[in-house]
Amino acid sequence: MSSKKSLLVDKSKMPMTMGIAFVAFTTQFGGGFASGAQIYSYFINYGIWCLVLPFLSQGLYALFFWYGMRYAYKHKTYDYRSFSDKIYGKTRIVMSNLFEICYLIMIGTASAAAFATGGSTINQLLNIPYWLCTLLVAAFIFIIAMYGTNVVRKAASTLSVLIIVGLVVVLVPNIISQFDAIADSVGRLSEGEMVVCSSESGTFGSALWSAFLYFLFQLASVSVMYQHMEPVTSEKQINQSAVWMFVVNSFAMVLSIVGLLAVGYVSELATASVPMLILVENGVGSTVLTPIISILIILGAISTGVNMVAGIVARCVNAVERRMDVSKRSKGHMGRMALFTAIFTAIAFGIAQFGLMAVVQKGYAYLGYAALITVFIPFVIHAVYTKMKDI
């Protein structure tokens, strides 16, 4: 037992507010972020606005997560189905089922992409079969997600610390050593010259829309936060965790953007699938930092997969146990957790075997639009209608 605890951040040293914020961090910043691909796709490709709009997207992210968590805490809705049935009210027959579809899209895209990204990275590192690599990722996700929200939150805290430290280790030396290149990139962007991998115009409108789409895609994952409200003891904890979400997420994103601007006009970037690797190859310490990047991508993939799977497992287990007598719920609880974790881990593992990243990318777009309909608009309507007195 002591050896298991040593692998996780000690809860006595990591306040719950930070633990909750780090769950949100690991949900958003997965392998796609660690590789730098997401940063380029949604922000740097749209010009100089990449230095400003991350604060908008992270502000919206923290605000809507705060709203959802406050509602879940007040109404004791600790899984996304009970949350949906409560907040949608009379429209729940339609809207709750639409959100089920939204969550399944998220499981089929974000989770499968996490498996595929982590598996591909391990494959490159160890040169073992891809299916075996994704199986290793699946095993980590299964073990962590099976033990419930407390372990998921502690694991998220641990992984977040490792990811942030890794980002600092990779980016800070390269920002210092390539500062002239970064300054040159900022100057060229401010003059309207797009980075080599961009086909965008650089207008503020297009950059704003891209940042908003990024927020919408990430907003769907608010549903994984509700299960973490059960041990919360005050609204103050939720307020503080939302502030930490904004601070930590904004720091990580802006640090990555500034670092990646160093290679914004390097020709290899046009065909690179891992922009962060191009940064290291053109900077300092590539021998040491290249494996660190690979580890960051794997950790990011595992953290995203864990949070996604844990969310739907909590929903299914709670649905089963609500139909049981209170005295019988604890008996067989771990068995039910293991069963549903195995089912949804296997689904994501199976989808990852296709390696159809184009389909996954289309899935992300569909997920953003699904989140607009099932989360963004309902939250706004609810806030206006209740004058925010229901949270």
C-alpha positions as CSV (number, residue, x, y, z in Angstrom):
1,M,0.0,0.0,0.0
2,S,2.8,2.4,0.8
3,S,4.5,1.8,-2.5
4,K,1.3,2.5,-4.3
5,K,0.8,5.8,-2.5
6,S,4.4,6.9,-3.3
7,L,3.5,6.9,-7.0
8,L,0.9,9.6,-6.5
9,V,0.9,13.1,-5.2
10,D,0.2,13.1,-1.5
11,K,-3.2,14.5,-0.9
12,S,-2.1,16.1,2.3
13,K,0.5,18.1,0.3
14,M,-1.8,18.7,-2.7
15,P,-5.0,20.6,-1.7
16,M,-8.2,19.4,-3.2
17,T,-8.6,22.7,-5.1
18,M,-5.4,22.0,-7.0
19,G,-6.3,18.3,-7.5
20,I,-9.5,19.3,-9.2
21,A,-7.8,22.0,-11.3
22,F,-5.2,19.4,-12.4
23,V,-8.0,17.0,-13.5
24,A,-9.1,19.7,-15.8
25,F,-5.5,20.3,-16.9
26,T,-4.9,16.7,-17.8
27,T,-8.2,16.4,-19.6
28,Q,-7.4,19.3,-21.9
29,F,-3.6,18.9,-22.3
30,G,-3.1,15.5,-23.7
31,G,-0.7,14.1,-26.3
32,G,-1.9,16.5,-28.9
33,F,-0.9,19.4,-26.7
34,A,2.4,17.9,-25.6
35,S,3.4,17.3,-29.3
36,G,2.6,21.0,-30.2
37,A,0.2,20.0,-32.9
38,Q,-2.9,21.5,-31.2
39,I,-1.1,24.7,-30.4
40,Y,-0.3,25.2,-34.1
41,S,-3.6,24.1,-35.4
42,Y,-5.8,26.4,-33.3
43,F,-3.6,29.3,-32.4
44,I,-0.2,29.9,-34.0
45,N,-1.5,29.2,-37.5
46,Y,-3.8,32.2,-37.1
47,G,-1.1,34.8,-36.6
48,I,0.0,37.3,-33.9
49,W,-3.3,36.8,-32.1
50,C,-1.9,33.5,-30.7
51,L,-0.3,35.6,-28.0
52,V,-3.6,36.9,-26.7
53,L,-6.4,34.5,-27.5
54,P,-5.3,31.7,-25.3
55,F,-6.3,33.8,-22.3
56,L,-9.8,34.1,-23.8
57,S,-10.2,30.4,-24.5
58,Q,-8.8,29.5,-21.0
59,G,-11.0,32.1,-19.4
60,L,-14.1,30.7,-21.0
61,Y,-12.9,27.2,-20.1
62,A,-12.5,28.0,-16.4
63,L,-15.8,30.0,-16.3
64,F,-18.0,27.2,-17.8
65,F,-16.2,24.5,-15.8
66,W,-16.8,26.6,-12.6
67,Y,-20.5,26.9,-13.5
68,G,-20.9,23.2,-14.1
69,M,-19.0,22.2,-11.0
70,R,-21.0,24.6,-8.8
71,Y,-24.3,23.2,-10.1
72,A,-23.1,19.6,-9.6
73,Y,-22.0,20.4,-6.0
74,K,-25.3,22.2,-5.1
75,H,-27.6,19.6,-6.6
76,K,-25.5,16.5,-5.7
77,T,-25.3,15.3,-9.3
78,Y,-22.0,13.4,-9.4
79,D,-22.2,11.9,-12.8
80,Y,-23.0,13.5,-16.1
81,R,-26.4,11.7,-16.6
82,S,-27.9,12.8,-13.3
83,F,-26.4,16.3,-13.9
84,S,-28.0,16.4,-17.4
85,D,-31.4,15.2,-16.1
86,K,-31.4,17.9,-13.5
87,I,-30.2,20.9,-15.4
88,Y,-32.1,20.2,-18.6
89,G,-35.4,20.0,-16.7
90,K,-38.4,19.4,-18.9
91,T,-36.3,19.0,-21.9
92,R,-34.2,16.2,-20.4
93,I,-35.9,13.4,-22.4
94,V,-34.3,14.9,-25.5
95,M,-31.3,16.8,-24.2
96,S,-29.9,14.2,-21.8
97,N,-29.9,11.7,-24.6
98,L,-28.2,14.2,-27.0
99,F,-25.5,14.7,-24.4
100,E,-25.1,10.9,-24.1
101,I,-24.3,11.0,-27.9
102,C,-21.9,13.9,-27.3
103,Y,-20.1,11.9,-24.6
104,L,-19.9,8.8,-26.8
105,I,-18.4,11.0,-29.6
106,M,-15.8,12.2,-27.0
107,I,-15.0,8.6,-26.0
108,G,-14.8,7.6,-29.6
109,T,-12.5,10.5,-30.6
110,A,-10.5,11.9,-27.7
111,S,-10.0,8.6,-25.9
112,A,-9.2,6.7,-29.1
113,A,-6.8,9.5,-30.1
114,A,-5.1,9.3,-26.7
115,F,-4.6,5.5,-27.2
116,A,-3.3,6.0,-30.7
117,T,-1.0,8.9,-29.8
118,G,0.5,7.1,-26.8
119,G,0.8,3.9,-28.7
120,S,2.5,5.5,-31.7
121,T,5.0,7.2,-29.4
122,I,5.8,4.0,-27.5
123,N,6.1,2.3,-30.9
124,Q,8.7,4.8,-32.0
125,L,10.6,4.6,-28.7
126,L,10.7,0.8,-28.3
127,N,10.0,-0.4,-31.9
128,I,7.5,-3.0,-30.7
129,P,4.1,-3.7,-32.5
130,Y,1.6,-0.9,-32.5
131,W,-1.2,-3.0,-31.1
132,L,1.0,-4.0,-28.1
133,C,1.9,-0.4,-27.5
134,T,-1.8,0.6,-27.4
135,L,-2.4,-2.4,-25.1
136,L,0.2,-1.0,-22.7
137,V,-1.6,2.4,-22.7
138,A,-4.9,0.6,-22.2
139,A,-3.5,-1.3,-19.2
140,F,-2.4,2.0,-17.4
141,I,-5.7,3.6,-18.1
142,F,-7.7,0.6,-16.9
143,I,-5.8,0.3,-13.6
144,I,-6.1,4.0,-12.7
145,A,-9.7,4.5,-13.9
146,M,-10.9,1.4,-12.1
147,Y,-10.2,2.7,-8.6
148,G,-12.5,5.7,-8.9
149,T,-12.4,9.4,-8.6
150,N,-10.0,9.7,-5.6
151,V,-7.3,7.8,-7.4
152,V,-8.0,9.6,-10.7
153,R,-7.7,13.0,-9.0
154,K,-4.4,12.0,-7.3
155,A,-3.1,10.5,-10.6
156,A,-4.1,13.7,-12.4
157,S,-2.2,15.8,-9.8
158,T,0.9,13.6,-10.3
159,L,0.7,13.6,-14.1
160,S,0.1,17.4,-14.2
161,V,3.1,18.1,-12.1
162,L,5.2,15.8,-14.3
163,I,3.8,17.4,-17.5
164,I,4.4,20.9,-16.3
165,V,7.9,20.2,-15.1
166,G,8.6,18.5,-18.4
167,L,7.3,21.5,-20.4
168,V,9.5,23.8,-18.4
169,V,12.6,21.6,-18.8
170,V,12.0,21.4,-22.6
171,L,10.8,24.9,-23.3
172,V,12.7,27.3,-21.0
173,P,16.2,26.4,-22.2
174,N,15.0,26.6,-25.8
175,I,13.3,29.9,-25.3
176,I,16.5,31.3,-23.9
177,S,18.8,29.8,-26.5
178,Q,16.4,30.7,-29.4
179,F,15.1,34.1,-28.1
180,D,16.3,35.9,-31.3
181,A,14.3,33.5,-33.5
182,I,11.2,33.9,-31.3
183,A,11.5,37.7,-31.5
184,D,11.9,37.5,-35.3
185,S,8.8,35.3,-35.5
186,V,6.8,37.7,-33.4
187,G,7.9,40.6,-35.7
188,R,7.0,38.6,-38.9
189,L,3.6,37.6,-37.5
190,S,2.8,41.2,-36.5
191,E,3.5,42.2,-40.1
192,G,1.0,39.6,-41.3
193,E,3.4,36.9,-42.5
194,M,2.0,33.5,-41.6
195,V,4.1,30.6,-40.3
196,V,5.1,28.0,-42.8
197,C,2.5,25.4,-42.0
198,S,-0.4,27.9,-42.1
199,S,-2.9,28.5,-44.9
200,E,-4.8,31.1,-42.9
201,S,-5.2,34.9,-43.5
202,G,-4.3,36.0,-40.1
203,T,-7.4,38.1,-39.6
204,F,-8.7,38.7,-36.1
205,G,-12.1,37.2,-36.9
206,S,-10.7,33.9,-38.1
207,A,-8.3,33.7,-35.1
208,L,-11.1,34.4,-32.7
209,W,-13.4,31.7,-34.2
210,S,-10.6,29.2,-34.0
211,A,-9.9,30.0,-30.4
212,F,-13.7,29.7,-29.7
213,L,-13.8,26.3,-31.5
214,Y,-10.9,25.1,-29.4
215,F,-12.8,26.1,-26.3
216,L,-16.0,24.4,-27.5
217,F,-14.2,21.1,-28.2
218,Q,-12.6,21.2,-24.8
219,L,-15.9,22.2,-23.1
220,A,-17.4,18.7,-23.7
221,S,-15.0,17.4,-21.1
222,V,-16.7,19.4,-18.3
223,S,-18.7,16.2,-17.8
224,V,-15.7,14.4,-16.3
225,M,-15.6,17.0,-13.5
226,Y,-18.9,16.2,-11.8
227,Q,-17.7,13.0,-10.2
228,H,-15.0,15.0,-8.4
229,M,-17.6,17.3,-6.6
230,E,-18.7,14.5,-4.2
231,P,-15.8,15.0,-1.7
232,V,-16.0,18.9,-2.0
233,T,-17.0,20.5,1.3
234,S,-17.6,24.2,0.2
235,E,-18.2,26.4,-2.8
236,K,-15.0,28.2,-1.9
237,Q,-13.0,25.1,-3.0
238,I,-14.7,25.2,-6.4
239,N,-14.1,28.9,-6.8
240,Q,-10.4,28.4,-6.0
241,S,-10.1,25.4,-8.3
242,A,-11.5,27.5,-11.2
243,V,-9.0,30.2,-10.6
244,W,-6.2,27.6,-10.6
245,M,-7.5,26.1,-13.8
246,F,-7.2,29.5,-15.5
247,V,-3.7,30.2,-14.1
248,V,-2.2,26.7,-14.8
249,N,-3.8,26.2,-18.2
250,S,-2.9,29.7,-19.4
251,F,0.7,29.4,-18.2
252,A,1.2,26.0,-20.0
253,M,-0.4,27.2,-23.2
254,V,1.4,30.5,-23.5
255,L,4.8,29.0,-22.5
256,S,4.3,26.4,-25.3
257,I,3.3,29.1,-27.9
258,V,6.3,31.3,-27.1
259,G,8.6,28.3,-27.3
260,L,7.1,26.9,-30.6
261,L,7.4,30.4,-32.2
262,A,11.1,29.7,-32.4
263,V,10.5,27.3,-35.3
264,G,7.5,29.0,-36.8
265,Y,9.4,29.7,-40.1
266,V,11.6,26.5,-40.2
267,S,10.8,24.7,-43.4
268,E,10.6,21.2,-41.7
269,L,7.6,22.4,-39.8
270,A,5.4,22.3,-42.9
271,T,5.4,18.4,-42.8
272,A,6.0,17.8,-39.1
273,S,3.5,15.8,-37.0
274,V,5.3,16.6,-33.8
275,P,6.3,20.4,-33.9
276,M,7.8,20.2,-30.4
277,L,10.4,17.7,-31.8
278,I,11.4,20.3,-34.5
279,L,11.9,22.8,-31.7
280,V,14.3,20.5,-29.8
281,E,16.2,19.5,-32.9
282,N,16.8,23.1,-33.7
283,G,17.6,24.1,-30.2
284,V,19.7,22.8,-27.3
285,G,20.0,19.4,-25.6
286,S,18.2,17.3,-28.3
287,T,19.8,14.1,-27.0
288,V,18.2,14.6,-23.6
289,L,15.1,16.5,-24.5
290,T,13.8,14.2,-27.3
291,P,13.0,11.3,-24.9
292,I,11.5,13.8,-22.5
293,I,9.1,15.0,-25.2
294,S,8.2,11.5,-26.0
295,I,7.4,10.8,-22.3
296,L,5.3,14.0,-22.1
297,I,3.3,12.8,-25.1
298,I,2.7,9.4,-23.5
299,L,1.8,11.0,-20.1
300,G,-0.6,13.4,-21.8
301,A,-2.3,10.6,-23.7
302,I,-2.7,8.5,-20.6
303,S,-4.1,11.4,-18.5
304,T,-6.7,12.3,-21.2
305,G,-7.7,8.6,-21.6
306,V,-8.0,8.1,-17.8
307,N,-10.3,11.1,-17.3
308,M,-12.6,10.3,-20.3
309,V,-13.0,6.6,-19.3
310,A,-13.5,7.4,-15.6
311,G,-16.3,9.8,-16.4
312,I,-18.5,7.3,-18.3
313,V,-17.6,4.6,-15.8
314,A,-18.9,6.8,-12.9
315,R,-22.1,7.4,-14.9
316,C,-22.7,3.7,-15.6
317,V,-21.9,2.5,-12.1
318,N,-24.0,5.2,-10.5
319,A,-26.9,4.2,-12.7
320,V,-26.7,0.6,-11.7
321,E,-26.3,1.3,-8.0
322,R,-29.2,3.8,-7.8
323,R,-31.4,0.8,-8.6
324,M,-30.0,-1.2,-5.7
325,D,-30.7,-1.1,-2.0
326,V,-28.4,1.2,-0.1
327,S,-27.2,-1.8,2.0
328,K,-26.1,-3.7,-1.2
329,R,-24.3,-0.9,-3.1
330,S,-20.9,-1.4,-1.5
331,K,-21.0,-5.2,-2.1
332,G,-19.6,-5.8,-5.5
333,H,-18.8,-2.1,-6.2
334,M,-15.2,-2.8,-7.3
335,G,-16.4,-5.6,-9.6
336,R,-18.8,-3.2,-11.3
337,M,-16.1,-0.6,-11.6
338,A,-13.8,-3.1,-13.2
339,L,-16.4,-4.4,-15.6
340,F,-17.4,-1.0,-17.0
341,T,-13.8,0.2,-17.0
342,A,-12.9,-2.9,-19.1
343,I,-15.8,-2.3,-21.5
344,F,-15.0,1.3,-22.3
345,T,-11.2,0.8,-22.3
346,A,-11.7,-2.0,-24.8
347,I,-13.9,0.2,-27.0
348,A,-11.3,3.0,-27.1
349,F,-8.6,0.4,-27.7
350,G,-10.5,-1.1,-30.6
351,I,-11.1,2.2,-32.3
352,A,-7.4,3.2,-31.9
353,Q,-6.4,0.1,-33.9
354,F,-7.8,1.6,-37.1
355,G,-5.4,4.5,-36.8
356,L,-7.8,6.7,-38.8
357,M,-6.6,10.0,-37.6
358,A,-8.6,11.8,-40.4
359,V,-11.8,10.3,-39.0
360,V,-10.7,11.3,-35.5
361,Q,-10.1,14.9,-36.6
362,K,-13.6,15.0,-38.1
363,G,-14.8,13.6,-34.8
364,Y,-13.2,16.5,-33.0
365,A,-15.2,19.0,-35.2
366,Y,-18.4,17.1,-34.6
367,L,-17.6,17.1,-30.8
368,G,-17.2,20.9,-30.8
369,Y,-20.6,21.3,-32.5
370,A,-22.2,18.8,-30.2
371,A,-20.8,20.7,-27.1
372,L,-22.2,23.9,-28.5
373,I,-25.7,22.4,-28.6
374,T,-25.6,20.3,-25.4
375,V,-23.4,22.4,-23.1
376,F,-22.6,25.9,-24.2
377,I,-26.1,27.1,-25.2
378,P,-27.9,25.3,-22.3
379,F,-25.5,26.7,-19.7
380,V,-26.0,30.2,-21.1
381,I,-29.8,29.9,-21.1
382,H,-29.8,28.4,-17.6
383,A,-27.6,31.2,-16.3
384,V,-29.8,33.9,-17.8
385,Y,-33.1,32.3,-16.8
386,T,-32.1,31.6,-13.2
387,K,-30.0,34.8,-12.9
388,M,-27.2,32.5,-11.6
389,K,-29.2,31.8,-8.4
390,D,-29.2,28.0,-9.0
391,I,-25.5,27.4,-8.4
